[in-house]
Amino acid sequence: MRVVAETGSTNAYVLALAHAGAPEGLVLAADSQTAGRGRLGREWISRPGAALTFSVLLRPAPVPQSTWGWVPLLTGVAVASAVSSVTAVLAALKWPNDVLAGDGKLGGILAERAGGAIVVGIGLNVTGGMPVPTATSLQAQGAATTDRSALLAAILASLGDWYGRWRGSAGNAQSCGLRAEYLARCATIGRTVRVDLPGGATLEGTATGVDRAGRLLVASATRVTAVSAGDVVHVR
């Protein structure tokens, strides 16, 4: 583990290390990020001490790449379970990469590939004011503790557990119990959703589940579509 006071983006830092051959399990945590980013290049800047921001390097080579879409989902399971156990804040998941608490977004997950590696970045709002009205923090949710070190340790332990199960099952999320756990924690399943797809198209329907590759299944009046990427809006 490496800890720095400030960096542009923990993911960018670890991606460079991944390309240089750094080993699986490397973790970089930063007290603040000045050029952090979320999905689709969105900005994620964290003030010193206000958030928990870190990235983890994984090399899931034995697992078929067709199932690597489960990596951000299993990370979400690890984060939500750790948040709930350490802080007593009930955390849920929004497909594919948001961590929710109450009516707000508590954090996000960004998984990026680097050849045979995946760098997973996690950002959780811990204290302080939120940059947008849809966001929330552990402090705002009445967390029993806002100790970032305890939370980081719990997330990494849970991530190691789920990643080990998934990798040991050759990426079979069903047999290792990951799919059931994800569905139990995902607030998207069963909801009417609107999905803004890459390229500008829009899909509306009911989110009915997640397939073997980690894609969201959306049922409309005429068919079921497997979505691998897109922005999901919970309509009701």
C-alpha positions in Angstrom: 0.0 0.0 0.0 1.1 3.5 -0.8 -0.4 6.6 0.8 0.1 10.1 -0.6 -1.2 13.5 0.6 -2.3 14.6 -2.8 -2.4 13.3 -6.4 -4.1 14.1 -9.6 -5.9 10.8 -9.9 -5.3 7.6 -8.0 -6.5 5.6 -11.0 -4.1 7.4 -13.4 -1.2 6.8 -11.0 -2.0 3.1 -10.6 -2.6 2.6 -14.4 0.9 3.9 -15.0 2.3 1.4 -12.5 0.2 -1.4 -14.0 1.7 -0.7 -17.5 5.1 -0.8 -15.8 4.5 -4.3 -14.5 3.4 -3.6 -10.9 2.0 -6.7 -9.1 -1.6 -7.4 -8.3 -2.7 -6.1 -4.9 -1.0 -2.7 -5.1 -3.2 -0.1 -3.4 -2.7 3.7 -3.6 -4.7 5.9 -1.3 -4.7 9.7 -1.4 -5.9 12.3 1.1 -7.1 14.4 -1.8 -7.3 14.3 -5.6 -7.0 17.3 -7.8 -7.9 15.6 -11.1 -10.0 12.6 -10.0 -12.5 11.3 -12.5 -15.5 9.1 -12.7 -17.1 7.2 -15.6 -17.2 9.0 -19.0 -14.4 11.3 -17.9 -16.5 13.1 -15.3 -14.6 15.1 -12.7 -14.3 13.9 -9.2 -12.3 16.2 -7.0 -11.9 15.6 -3.3 -10.9 18.0 -0.6 -8.2 17.0 1.9 -9.8 14.7 4.5 -13.3 14.9 3.1 -13.4 11.6 1.2 -11.8 8.2 1.1 -10.2 7.8 -2.3 -8.0 4.9 -3.4 -7.3 2.5 -6.3 -6.5 -1.2 -6.4 -4.5 -3.1 -9.1 -6.0 -6.5 -10.0 -4.7 -9.0 -12.6 -7.5 -11.5 -13.1 -5.7 -13.4 -15.9 -7.2 -16.9 -15.1 -10.7 -15.4 -15.5 -12.2 -15.1 -19.1 -12.3 -11.5 -20.1 -16.0 -11.9 -21.1 -16.8 -11.9 -17.4 -14.6 -9.0 -16.3 -17.6 -6.8 -16.2 -18.3 -8.2 -12.8 -15.2 -6.5 -11.3 -17.0 -3.1 -10.6 -20.0 -5.0 -9.4 -18.1 -7.2 -6.9 -16.2 -4.0 -5.8 -19.6 -2.4 -5.1 -20.6 -5.4 -3.0 -17.4 -5.1 -1.0 -17.9 -1.4 -0.5 -21.5 -1.5 0.5 -21.0 -4.4 2.9 -18.0 -2.7 4.6 -19.8 0.7 4.8 -22.8 -0.9 6.5 -20.7 -3.0 8.9 -18.2 -0.2 9.9 -20.5 2.9 10.0 -24.0 1.4 10.4 -25.1 3.4 7.3 -27.2 1.2 5.1 -25.6 1.3 1.7 -27.1 0.1 -1.6 -25.9 -0.1 -5.2 -27.0 1.4 -8.4 -25.8 -0.4 -11.6 -23.1 -0.2 -12.6 -20.9 1.8 -10.3 -22.7 4.0 -7.8 -22.9 3.5 -4.0 -26.1 5.0 -2.5 -27.2 5.9 1.0 -30.6 7.3 1.7 -31.6 9.3 -1.4 -28.1 10.3 -2.3 -25.0 9.1 -4.0 -22.4 8.2 -1.4 -19.6 7.2 -3.8 -18.6 5.8 -7.1 -16.4 3.1 -8.6 -14.3 3.3 -11.7 -12.8 0.2 -13.3 -10.3 0.7 -16.1 -8.3 -1.9 -18.1 -4.6 -1.8 -18.6 -3.7 -4.8 -20.8 -4.1 -7.8 -18.6 -4.8 -5.7 -15.5 -7.8 -3.9 -14.1 -7.4 -0.8 -11.9 -10.4 -0.2 -9.7 -10.8 3.2 -8.2 -13.2 3.9 -5.2 -14.3 7.3 -4.0 -16.5 7.7 -0.9 -17.8 11.0 0.5 -17.0 10.9 4.2 -17.5 14.4 5.7 -18.2 18.0 4.6 -20.5 19.7 2.1 -21.4 18.0 -1.1 -20.6 19.4 -4.5 -24.0 18.5 -6.0 -27.5 18.2 -4.5 -27.7 14.5 -5.4 -24.7 13.6 -3.3 -24.5 12.6 0.3 -21.8 11.7 2.8 -21.3 9.3 5.7 -21.4 12.2 8.1 -24.7 13.4 6.6 -26.2 9.9 7.0 -25.3 9.8 10.7 -22.5 7.4 10.5 -21.4 5.7 13.7 -17.8 6.5 12.7 -16.0 8.5 10.0 -12.6 6.8 10.5 -11.3 6.5 7.0 -8.5 4.0 8.0 -11.0 1.6 9.5 -13.3 1.9 6.5 -10.4 1.4 4.1 -9.2 -1.8 5.9 -12.8 -3.2 5.9 -13.3 -2.5 2.2 -10.0 -4.1 1.2 -10.7 -7.2 3.3 -14.2 -7.6 1.8 -12.8 -6.9 -1.7 -10.1 -9.5 -1.2 -12.7 -12.0 -0.1 -15.1 -11.5 -3.0 -12.4 -11.2 -5.6 -10.9 -14.4 -4.4 -14.2 -16.2 -4.6 -14.9 -14.9 -8.1 -11.4 -15.6 -9.4 -11.4 -19.0 -7.8 -14.7 -19.9 -9.6 -13.1 -18.8 -13.0 -15.5 -15.8 -13.1 -18.7 -17.7 -12.4 -20.6 -15.1 -10.4 -23.5 -17.6 -9.9 -21.5 -20.4 -8.4 -19.4 -18.3 -6.0 -22.5 -16.5 -4.6 -21.6 -13.1 -6.0 -24.6 -12.7 -8.3 -27.0 -13.4 -5.4 -25.2 -11.0 -3.1 -25.2 -8.3 -5.8 -28.9 -8.6 -6.6 -29.7 -8.4 -2.9 -27.8 -5.1 -2.6 -28.7 -3.5 -5.9 -31.4 -0.9 -5.8 -31.7 -0.9 -9.6 -33.2 -4.3 -9.9 -37.0 -4.3 -10.1 -37.1 -0.5 -10.9 -38.4 1.2 -14.0 -35.3 2.8 -15.5 -34.1 5.0 -18.3 -30.7 4.1 -19.7 -28.8 6.7 -21.7 -26.6 4.6 -24.0 -23.3 5.5 -25.6 -24.0 7.2 -28.9 -27.1 9.0 -27.7 -29.8 6.3 -27.8 -32.1 5.9 -24.9 -33.6 2.6 -23.5 -36.6 2.5 -21.1 -38.0 -0.5 -19.3 -37.8 -2.6 -16.1 -34.4 -3.7 -14.8 -35.0 -7.4 -14.2 -31.5 -8.7 -13.4 -27.8 -9.1 -14.3 -26.5 -11.6 -16.8 -23.4 -13.9 -16.7 -21.2 -11.0 -18.0 -22.5 -8.5 -15.4 -24.7 -6.7 -18.0 -27.9 -5.1 -16.8 -31.0 -6.8 -18.2 -33.7 -4.3 -19.2 -37.2 -5.6 -20.2 -39.3 -3.4 -22.5 -42.7 -4.3 -23.9 -41.1 -6.3 -26.8 -37.7 -7.6 -25.7 -35.0 -7.9 -23.0 -31.8 -5.9 -23.7 -28.5 -6.6 -22.1 -26.8 -3.3 -21.3 -23.0 -3.3 -20.9 -22.5 0.5 -20.6 -24.8 3.4 -20.0 -26.1 6.0 -17.5 -29.1 4.6 -15.5 -31.8 6.8 -14.1 -34.2 5.3 -11.6 -37.6 6.5 -12.8 -39.6 4.9 -10.0 
